Amino acid sequence: MDFIIKHEIKNRLRVHLKRPRLTFKEADTLEYYLRNFKDIKEVKVYERTADAVIKYNGDRNDVIEILKDFSFDKVTLPETINETSSRELASMYYDKIVSSVILHYGKMLIIPLPIRRIFTLVRTVKYVWRGVKTLKNKRLQVELLDAIAIAAAVKTGDYNTASNVMFLLKIGDLLEEWTHKRSVDDLARCMSLNIDKVWLVTDSGEILTDSSKVECGDKVVIRIGNMIPFDGEVVLGEAMVNQSSMTGESVAVHKGIGMSVFAGTVVEEGEITVKVTQTEGCGRFDKIVKMIEESEKLKSSLESKAERFADKLVPYTLLASGLTWFISRNITKAVSVLMVDYSCALKMAMPISVLSAIKEASEYDITVKGGKYLEAVADADTIVLDKTGTLTKAKPTVVSVVSFCDETEDELLRQAACLEEHFPHSVARAVVDAALSKGLLHDELHTTVEYIVAHGIASEIEGERAVIGSSHFVFEDEGIVIPEDKKHLLELLPDEYSHLYYAKNGKLSACILIEDPMREEVCAIVEKLKRRGFKHIVMMTGDSEKTAAKVALKAGITEYFAEVLPEDKAKYIEQAKAEGRRVIMVGDGINDSPALSAADAGIAISEGAEIARQIADITISSSNLESIVVLRDLSTLLMKRIKHNYRSIVGFNTSLIVLGIAGLLPPATSAMLHNTSTVVLGLKSMTALLPEDNERRGV
């Protein structure tokens, strides 16, 4: 690529491509290309000037070589990035604003005064009608204040003031609309699908393949706990599908043969084979945007209270304007009061603050589904932590296999892996990985697999019923017996490992010992959470009392519960909430779903099951639990910003009203200051809450 370096400081370059400008797609392609290099920390491409600003770590010469190697013909831009790009939106609003400014001031120089007055009268009708419509809805809103102010200015013959006020209102509306759309689109990009692998049906059976290789007409299998990766039609099986991400429905919907399913929804129960009708880049982004814009989940209680307060102030502003005119008989002073309201700023700054915080969270690999969940995290005094996959590492390992029958340990591990490979749990992955590391091929030996949440798996292998799971499931629910000559082996099983039991034909065949080491950062994170105001830090696990006690002691957690079922976790959370506590739950498995739903804010570790991520209100993609601390800090700072914005808006706009009543500010100036302050506060609300810390970003 041909380019020149326009400006350079330490670890920052501004380069110019030798062309007049870039298309939207070319700019996105260059930005996508540069972001794929680990040495490039941040990049911004400007399509209008064909410039790129690059912040980097490491050697400058490496960045220069990266730029030299670039060619638009060599890089293929993923359809999802092209679909979700905000460049065209930004360009559209930029052109609208510039055109409005040029037309407003250009007509003052070119068009004669009488004709300008006619234009002003015609435009007045639009704003008056907007105000009248609020009366038809039996509501007093800010549009009514605008309509009265413009009509009063025209009535007194002050056409310049009326024209300026309408111009400022138009610019303010454009800026508010732009900032809101930009924030929503940024959030929607964070929530877009990111599914790498799918089970593809082929003539030789199911194969695990890259989702990017799937085409329309292909068939994919989706099992319990997994996200549906594409829009399609069910051709085999039936399932209960959670569609809350698309429709807002909280109850799972039955899907059978011939019925449509949508990308981003999750199978809660059952198993289906789906014929793909649309792959990625098929409007999923637009659906997410619509969901975000319509969802009340974006509103925190502070945000909602501020907006309700803003609407309540409209009648008082109208009354203050009427009293000003009645006392002073000065229409200019009365109009100045009408030009200022609290509603615009409150209704713009509050949502923008929330959306910006959600976008900032995404920079730390945290996806938040709404402002009220950030508020819940800020207010929480209790945090419940699942052990497996949350406090412990996401990749437990198989230490050994103890045989309770005549079959070898390798053969038993092979059979167990065959059952476990279809299910999204860290322990299941450990079994599959152990078999792969030994080169044990585990072709489909079994019939249809039945998954019993929080207990285990049941199927048939070579005509014999086979089960694998917890002690409670295998021995109590399934009534599995231990061979008499092998009972002594059960007593010798070490307590420091988790035990996974595998049985066939009613008899115990093997116990798989799982080592699940605790994350290195857990002790430090627990201390940080205590310092940030959590009074109750609780660990819950389905493991034995001995294993739970050992992990809790090592982590510095004094409250813990062992051998709990999913309903036990949810019951504890409901009880804590009934006592007046604000509770957040952190988990990763299908069995954590009831507790995630019950909590004020459910946080899912993304390495776990898709159903947990779907039900959870917040998802953490990072493998480091430091993200929970970041989330707490971000939420606390957001609540402080919302309160600060509220005080600033009320204080500044009250000052404008007082100055207008005193006759010190004419209506046009009041409108300009009001709209300017609204936009400035909105832009300020889009700034980062947390100080830039490269070590924490992407933790």
C-alpha positions, 0 to 999 in steps of 0.5 A, spaced: 500 500 500 502 506 498 502 511 503 505 517 507 506 519 514 503 525 516 504 526 523 508 522 528 509 521 536 511 516 540 507 509 539 502 513 534 502 514 527 497 518 522 498 516 515 495 518 509 493 513 503 495 516 496 488 517 494 482 522 495 478 518 499 476 511 501 469 508 500 465 506 507 467 498 505 475 500 504 475 504 510 472 498 514 477 493 511 483 497 512 481 498 520 479 490 520 486 488 517 490 493 522 486 490 528 488 483 527 495 485 529 497 484 536 502 490 536 497 495 534 493 497 540 488 502 537 486 504 530 481 509 527 480 510 519 477 516 516 474 515 509 473 522 508 480 524 508 483 517 507 487 517 513 489 512 519 491 514 526 494 508 529 496 507 536 501 501 537 506 497 542 513 495 540 517 496 534 515 502 529 518 498 523 513 492 524 507 497 523 510 500 517 511 493 514 504 491 516 502 497 512 506 496 506 503 489 506 496 491 506 492 491 499 484 491 499 484 485 494 488 481 499 483 482 505 476 479 505 472 483 510 467 479 514 460 480 512 458 481 519 463 487 520 460 490 513 453 489 516 454 492 522 459 498 520 457 505 523 460 509 518 454 510 513 450 512 519 455 517 521 456 520 514 449 521 513 448 525 520 454 529 518 451 531 511 445 532 514 448 537 520 452 541 515 447 541 510 442 544 515 447 549 517 449 552 510 442 552 508 440 556 514 445 561 514 445 561 506 438 563 505 439 569 510 444 572 505 441 570 498 433 570 499 429 576 500 426 578 507 419 577 505 420 570 502 424 568 508 418 570 513 414 566 508 418 560 509 418 561 517 411 561 517 410 554 513 416 551 518 412 554 524 406 549 522 410 543 523 412 545 530 405 547 532 402 541 530 407 537 534 405 541 540 398 540 539 399 532 538 401 532 545 395 535 547 391 530 543 395 525 547 393 528 554 400 529 555 404 536 557 411 535 553 417 539 551 414 539 544 408 544 547 413 548 550 417 549 543 410 550 539 408 556 544 415 559 544 415 559 536 408 561 535 409 567 540 415 569 536 411 569 530 405 573 533 410 578 535 413 579 528 420 576 531 421 572 525 428 572 526 428 569 533 422 564 530 427 561 525 433 561 529 429 557 534 427 552 529 434 551 526 437 550 533 431 545 535 433 541 528 440 541 530 439 539 537 434 533 534 439 531 529 445 531 534 440 527 539 438 522 534 445 521 532 448 520 539 443 515 541 443 511 534 451 511 535 450 508 542 445 503 540 449 500 534 455 500 538 451 496 543 448 491 538 455 490 535 457 487 542 451 483 542 452 480 535 453 472 534 460 469 535 459 462 534 465 458 531 463 451 531 457 447 529 455 440 528 454 439 521 450 433 518 454 429 513 453 423 509 458 420 514 455 422 520 456 429 524 462 433 524 464 439 528 466 444 523 467 452 522 460 456 522 463 460 516 463 454 512 456 452 513 451 454 507 444 455 506 441 448 505 446 445 510 443 441 516 446 442 523 444 439 530 443 443 536 442 440 542 440 442 549 444 448 552 446 450 545 445 457 541 442 456 534 447 459 530 443 460 523 436 462 521 433 455 519 427 450 519 427 444 523 427 438 519 428 433 525 427 432 532 423 437 537 425 442 542 423 448 547 427 454 545 428 460 549 427 466 544 428 472 549 434 475 545 429 476 539 422 476 542 423 478 549 418 472 551 421 469 558 417 462 557 421 457 552 417 456 545 416 449 543 419 447 536 418 441 532 418 439 524 417 444 519 417 450 524 422 456 523 428 457 528 432 464 529 439 465 530 441 467 537 436 463 540 437 457 545 435 450 546 433 449 553 430 442 552 431 437 547 435 436 540 433 439 533 436 438 526 435 445 523 436 446 515 439 453 514 436 458 510 440 464 512 447 464 514 451 470 517 450 477 515 442 476 514 439 482 518 441 479 525 444 486 527 438 489 525 434 485 530 438 486 535 438 494 534 430 493 534 430 489 541 435 494 544 431 500 542 424 497 544 427 493 551 425 496 558 431 493 560 436 499 558 433 503 563 435 503 570 431 505 576 435 512 576 434 513 569 427 512 569 425 516 575 429 522 572 425 522 565 419 521 569 421 528 573 423 531 567 415 530 564 412 532 570 416 539 570 413 541 563 407 544 566 411 548 571 415 551 566 409 553 562 406 556 568 413 560 569 412 562 562 405 565 563 406 568 570 412 572 567 408 574 561 402 576 566 407 580 571 412 583 566 407 583 559 414 582 556 413 576 551 420 576 550 422 574 557 416 569 557 419 566 550 426 565 553 423 561 559 419 556 554 426 555 550 429 552 556 426 545 559 429 539 563 426 534 559 431 534 553 437 534 557 435 528 562 432 524 556 438 524 552 444 524 557 441 519 561 440 513 556 446 515 553 450 514 559 447 507 560 449 505 553 456 508 553 457 504 560 455 498 556 459 499 550 465 501 555 464 494 558 464 491 552 471 493 551 473 489 557 470 483 554 463 484 558 456 484 555 451 487 559 444 487 556 441 493 560 442 499 565 438 496 570 443 490 571 449 495 572 445 498 577 443 492 580 451 490 580 452 497 583 447 496 589 449 489 590 451 487 597 451 479 596 455 475 590 454 468 589 459 464 586 459 457 583 465 453 584 466 449 577 468 453 572 467 459 575 472 459 582 476 453 579 479 454 572 475 453 566 479 447 563 479 441 569 483 435 567 482 428 568 487 425 573 485 418 572 480 413 571 478 407 576 475 401 573 470 397 577 469 392 571 473 387 566 474 393 561 480 397 561 481 404 563 482 407 556 476 403 553 471 406 559 474 413 558 473 412 550 465 410 552 465 416 557 467 421 552 462 418 546 457 421 551 460 427 554 462 430 547 455 433 545 454 437 552 457 444 554 460 443 560 467 444 563 467 437 566 465 434 559 470 437 555 475 435 560 473 427 559 473 429 551 480 432 551 483 426 555 480 421 550 483 425 544 490 426 548 490 418 548 488 418 541 482 414 543 477 415 537 470 415 540 465 414 534 458 414 535 456 408 539 450 410 543 443 411 541 439 418 543 442 421 549 438 424 554 441 430 559 438 430 566 440 437 568 445 438 574 445 430 574 448 427 568 447 423 562 443 417 560 443 413 553 444 406 551 451 403 548 451 396 545 444 395 547 446 396 555 443 402 558 449 407 560 449 413 565 454 418 567 454 423 572 454 425 579 454 420 585 446 422 587 444 421 580 448 414 579 447 411 585 440 414 588 436 416 582 439 410 577 440 405 583 446 403 580 450 398 584 457 397 586 460 390 584 462 386 591 469 385 589 470 392 587 467 396 593 473 397 597 476 401 591 470 406 592 473 407 599 480 409 596 478 414 592 481 421 594 477 426 596 481 432 593 479 430 586 471 431 583 468 424 582 465 422 575 461 416 575 460 411 569 455 405 569 452 400 564 447 395 565 445 397 572 453 396 575 458 401 576 463 401 571 468 406 572 470 413 576 473 418 573 477 423 577 477 430 575 482 435 577 479 442 577 484 447 580 482 454 583 484 460 579 490 463 581 487 470 582 481 468 586 484 470 593 485 477 590 479 477 587 475 475 593 479 481 597 477 486 592 470 484 592 470 485 600 473 492 599 468 494 594 462 493 599 460 486 598 458 483 605 456 476 603 461 472 598 458 465 597 460 459 594 455 454 592 457 447 588 454 440 587 461 437 590 462 434 596 463 437 603 470 436 603 472 438 596 467 445 597 471 446 604 477 445 601 476 450 596 472 455 600 478 455 605 483 456 600 479 462 596 478 466 603 470 465 603 467 463 609 460 462 607 459 456 602 454 450 601 456 443 598 452 438 594 447 443 592 442 442 586 440 448 581 433 449 585 437 450 592 441 455 589 435 459 586 432 458 593 438 461 597 437 467 592 430 468 593 431 468 600 436 473 600 432 477 596 426 477 601 431 479 606 432 485 603 439 484 600 441 485 593 444 479 590 448 477 583 450 470 581 456 468 577 455 461 574 457 458 567 453 451 567 446 449 565 445 447 572 446 455 574 440 457 569 435 458 575 439 461 579 442 466 574 434 468 573 433 469 580 438 474 581 438 481 581 443 480 576 446 474 573 453 473 570 455 468 566 462 466 564 462 465 557 466 459 557 460 455 559 453 453 556 450 458 551 443 457 555 447 460 561 449 466 557 442 467 554 439 467 560 444 471 564 443 479 564 451 480 563 456 475 560 464 475 561 468 473 555 475 474 559 478 468 562 480 472 568 475 474 574 478 481 575 472 482 570 467 482 576 471 487 579 471 491 573 464 491 572 463 493 579 467 499 579 464 501 572 457 500 575 458 504 581 461 510 577 455 510 572 451 511 578 455 517 580 455 519 573 447 519 572 446 523 579 451 528 577 448 529 570 441 530 574 444 535 578 448 539 572 441 539 568 437 541 573 442 547 576 444 549 569 437 550 566 434 553 572 439 558 571 437 559 564 430 560 566 432 565 571 436 569 567 430 569 561 425 572 567 430 577 568 431 579 561 438 578 561 437 572 555 433 573 549 429 567 547 434 565 541 440 565 546 436 561 551 435 556 546 442 556 543 445 555 550 440 550 552 441 545 546 448 546 546 449 544 554 444 538 552 449 536 546 455 537 550 452 533 556 450 528 552 457 527 549 461 528 555 456 522 557 459 518 552 466 518 555 470 513 558 468 512 566 474 508 568 481 510 567 485 507 561 488 501 563 491 497 558 493 491 563 485 491 565 482 491 558 481 485 555 483 481 562 
